[in-house]
Amino acid sequence: MQFKFFVGIDVSKDTLDFSVVTEGKEVRDFRVENSPKAIKAVLKDLRSLNGFSIPGALFCLEQTGLYNNHVTSMLHSTGANIWVEKAIQIKRSSGLQRGKSDKIDSQRIAFFAFRNQDRARMWSAPRVVVQQLKRLTSVRERLLIMVAQLNKPVQESKKFDSKEVFNAIKGSCQASLKAIKADIKKVEKQITDVIKSDPSLNHLFELITSVDGIGKVIACEMILTTNEFKTINDPKKYACYSGVVPFEHSSGTSVKGRTRVSHFANKNSKRLLHLAAMSIIRYKGELKTYWLRKLEEGKHEMSC
């Protein structure tokens, strides 16, 4: 599809910077509040541009997680063409850069969309139930971090402090730890209820967890990172995305680097899959047999 207008949007927590490009030239730029009301006013203003139409425009923005919600939701409701791209992809395709500001970033995003429109991947909104699952999963992760943070001083005190000091520190954290752990159980039950409430999501969840070593946490991660396997539906692509595929690093006779995984992978997915693999090779089964066979072939134990 050919587009006439390219709208780059730099998203932050409080503001949105827009840059409008057509025929390789910037024709408009402005900053507004990151709110539905302000975005609605922007869309009205854009329609006043000569020749502008929503179907004939490509809106491009970086992946910023939660802060994207207002603008993607408003654009999606109008049937706009939305391209959500990784920040590193936009940065590396823009060549040598000098200076940085929100306004400049929105310009770079707009020109990135203009130059690469033939490679645009249209964004599709996750279903409401998937968005709910994502928020609950995020809350669970934060609660687990809080437990780890509170447990650390208790463990350190047990190792280095006197018994009296240790008991005092343990007592000061005990009530908080108990409350947070209770909240974790509530969130986990809510996650289970959300999955079971949707037949399609529940079926997908059951398929994923039927694989040895894959539990509820990894199943949720895979569903969320692939938008129910709509944005990533190729096993090889997901393996690359999650950082479990090694890449060669060599050139001629001077560069002979180690074959290793990419640093641009999803670190959380990689961590969870690694833990699953370390767990499954402890028990007899097809996967452990495969791992042992690869070891005999000379593979490193961490790359099988």
C-alpha positions in Angstrom: 0.0 0.0 0.0 1.3 3.5 -0.9 1.0 6.2 1.7 1.0 10.0 1.1 1.6 11.1 4.7 3.9 9.7 7.3 3.3 10.7 11.0 6.1 10.1 13.4 5.1 10.0 17.1 7.6 10.2 20.0 5.9 8.9 23.1 6.7 9.8 26.7 4.7 9.4 29.9 3.3 12.9 29.8 3.6 14.2 26.2 3.4 13.2 22.6 5.5 14.8 19.8 4.1 14.6 16.3 6.0 15.1 13.0 4.2 15.0 9.7 6.1 14.2 6.5 4.9 14.1 2.9 6.9 13.9 -0.3 10.1 13.7 1.8 9.5 17.0 3.6 8.3 17.8 7.0 5.1 19.9 6.8 4.0 20.0 10.5 5.2 19.3 14.0 3.6 19.8 17.4 3.5 18.6 21.0 0.4 17.6 23.0 -0.5 16.0 26.2 -0.5 12.2 26.3 -4.3 11.9 26.8 -7.3 10.7 24.7 -8.7 14.2 24.5 -5.5 15.8 23.2 -5.0 12.9 20.7 -8.6 13.4 19.4 -7.8 17.1 18.8 -4.6 16.2 17.0 -6.5 13.9 14.6 -9.0 16.6 13.9 -6.1 19.0 13.2 -4.4 16.5 10.9 -7.5 16.2 8.8 -7.3 19.9 8.0 -4.0 19.4 6.2 -4.4 19.6 2.4 -4.8 16.1 1.0 -4.6 14.3 4.3 -6.7 11.3 5.1 -6.4 8.7 7.8 -6.4 5.7 5.3 -3.7 7.4 3.3 -1.4 8.0 6.2 1.1 5.8 8.1 1.5 6.4 11.8 4.8 5.2 13.2 5.9 5.1 16.8 8.4 3.2 19.0 7.6 0.4 21.4 7.3 2.1 24.8 4.9 -0.3 26.5 2.1 1.2 28.6 2.7 4.8 27.5 1.6 3.8 24.0 -1.9 2.8 25.1 -3.8 6.1 24.6 -2.4 6.8 21.1 -2.6 3.3 19.7 -6.2 2.9 21.1 -7.3 6.2 19.6 -5.7 5.6 16.2 -7.0 2.0 16.1 -10.6 3.3 16.7 -10.3 5.4 13.5 -8.9 2.5 11.4 -5.5 4.1 11.1 -2.4 2.3 9.7 -0.2 1.9 12.8 3.4 0.7 12.7 5.0 0.1 16.1 8.8 -0.5 15.7 11.7 -1.2 18.1 13.6 1.9 19.0 17.0 0.2 18.2 15.7 -0.5 14.6 14.8 3.1 14.0 18.0 4.4 15.5 20.3 2.1 13.5 18.5 2.8 10.2 18.8 6.6 10.7 22.6 6.7 10.1 24.9 9.1 11.9 22.9 11.2 14.4 23.7 14.5 16.1 21.6 15.9 18.9 18.5 14.5 20.5 15.2 15.8 21.7 11.6 14.7 21.6 11.0 16.9 18.5 14.0 15.5 16.7 13.0 11.9 17.6 9.5 12.4 16.2 11.1 13.7 12.9 13.5 10.7 12.7 10.6 8.3 13.3 8.5 10.0 10.5 11.4 9.9 8.0 12.1 6.3 9.0 8.5 5.4 8.1 8.8 7.4 4.8 12.0 5.6 3.8 10.9 2.1 4.9 7.2 2.1 4.1 7.5 -1.1 2.0 8.7 -2.9 5.1 6.0 -1.6 7.4 4.4 -4.2 9.7 0.9 -3.1 10.6 0.1 -3.2 14.4 -2.9 -5.1 15.5 -4.5 -4.4 18.9 -4.4 -7.3 21.4 -7.8 -8.5 22.6 -9.0 -7.0 25.9 -8.6 -10.3 27.7 -4.9 -10.4 26.6 -4.4 -6.9 27.7 -5.9 -7.8 31.1 -3.6 -10.9 31.3 -0.6 -8.7 30.5 -1.3 -6.2 33.3 -1.9 -8.9 35.9 1.3 -10.6 34.9 3.2 -7.3 35.2 1.8 -6.8 38.7 2.8 -10.3 39.7 6.4 -9.7 38.5 6.6 -6.5 40.6 5.3 -8.2 43.7 8.0 -10.9 43.3 10.6 -8.2 43.0 9.3 -6.7 46.3 9.6 -10.1 48.0 13.2 -10.5 46.9 14.0 -7.0 48.0 12.6 -7.6 51.5 14.1 -11.0 51.8 17.6 -9.8 51.0 18.3 -7.8 54.3 16.8 -10.7 56.3 19.2 -13.2 54.7 22.2 -10.8 55.1 21.4 -10.2 58.7 21.1 -13.9 59.4 24.7 -14.4 58.0 26.4 -11.4 59.7 24.4 -10.0 62.6 23.8 -11.3 66.1 20.7 -13.3 66.9 19.0 -10.4 68.5 19.6 -8.1 65.6 18.5 -10.8 63.1 15.2 -11.4 65.0 14.5 -7.6 65.0 15.0 -7.3 61.3 13.1 -10.5 60.5 10.2 -9.2 62.7 10.1 -5.9 60.9 9.7 -7.5 57.5 7.6 -10.5 58.4 4.2 -8.7 58.2 5.0 -7.1 54.8 6.3 -10.3 53.3 3.2 -12.2 54.5 0.9 -9.5 52.9 2.8 -9.4 49.6 2.8 -13.2 49.3 -0.9 -13.2 49.9 -1.3 -10.6 47.1 0.8 -12.8 44.8 -1.6 -15.7 45.4 -4.6 -13.5 44.6 -3.0 -12.2 41.4 -2.1 -15.7 40.3 -5.7 -16.8 40.9 -6.9 -13.8 38.8 -4.5 -14.8 36.0 -5.9 -18.4 36.1 -9.5 -17.1 36.1 -8.8 -14.7 33.1 -7.4 -17.6 31.1 -10.2 -20.0 31.9 -12.8 -17.3 31.1 -11.8 -17.2 27.4 -12.1 -20.5 25.4 -9.5 -19.5 22.8 -7.0 -18.3 25.3 -7.6 -21.4 27.5 -7.1 -23.8 24.6 -3.9 -22.0 23.6 -2.7 -22.1 27.2 -3.4 -25.9 27.5 -1.4 -26.6 24.3 1.6 -24.7 25.5 1.7 -26.2 29.0 1.4 -29.7 27.5 5.1 -29.4 26.5 7.4 -30.8 29.2 9.0 -28.1 31.3 6.6 -25.4 30.3 4.5 -24.0 33.1 2.0 -21.2 33.6 4.5 -18.4 33.8 6.3 -19.3 30.5 2.9 -20.0 28.8 1.7 -16.5 29.7 5.0 -15.0 28.5 4.8 -16.7 25.1 1.1 -15.7 24.6 1.8 -12.1 25.5 5.0 -11.6 23.5 3.5 -13.1 20.4 0.0 -11.6 20.8 -1.5 -15.1 20.8 1.0 -16.2 18.1 -0.4 -13.6 15.7 2.7 -11.3 15.4 5.2 -14.2 15.7 3.9 -17.6 14.4 7.2 -19.1 13.2 9.1 -21.2 15.7 12.5 -20.1 14.3 11.5 -16.5 14.6 10.4 -16.9 18.2 13.6 -18.7 19.0 15.5 -15.8 17.6 13.3 -13.3 19.4 13.8 -15.0 22.7 17.6 -15.2 22.4 18.1 -19.0 22.2 19.6 -19.1 18.7 23.4 -18.5 18.3 24.7 -16.3 15.5 28.1 -16.6 13.8 30.5 -13.6 14.2 33.3 -13.8 11.7 34.7 -11.9 8.7 37.6 -13.0 6.5 40.7 -14.0 8.5 40.8 -11.1 11.0 37.4 -11.5 12.8 36.8 -14.9 14.3 34.4 -14.3 17.2 32.6 -16.9 19.2 29.2 -18.0 17.9 26.8 -16.6 20.5 23.2 -15.4 21.0 22.2 -11.8 20.2 22.1 -9.1 22.9 18.9 -7.7 21.4 16.8 -10.7 22.4 13.9 -10.5 24.9 15.8 -11.1 28.1 12.8 -12.2 30.1 11.8 -14.8 27.6 15.3 -16.0 27.4 15.6 -16.3 31.2 12.4 -18.2 31.5 13.2 -20.7 28.7 16.6 -21.2 30.1 15.2 -22.1 33.5 12.7 -24.4 31.9 15.5 -26.2 30.0 17.7 -26.5 33.1 14.7 -28.0 34.9 13.6 -30.6 32.3 17.1 -32.1 31.8 17.0 -33.2 35.5 14.3 -35.8 34.7 14.1 -38.8 32.3 12.3 -38.1 29.0 12.7 -37.3 25.4 14.2 -33.8 26.0 16.9 -35.2 28.4 17.7 -38.0 25.9 18.1 -35.3 23.2 20.4 -33.2 25.5 22.6 -36.2 26.3 22.9 -37.1 22.6 24.0 -33.6 21.8 26.6 -33.7 24.5 28.0 -36.9 23.1 28.3 -35.2 19.7 30.5 -32.6 21.3 28.0 -29.8 21.9 28.5 -27.5 25.0 26.1 -28.4 27.8 24.6 -24.8 27.7 24.1 -24.7 24.0 22.3 -28.0 23.4 
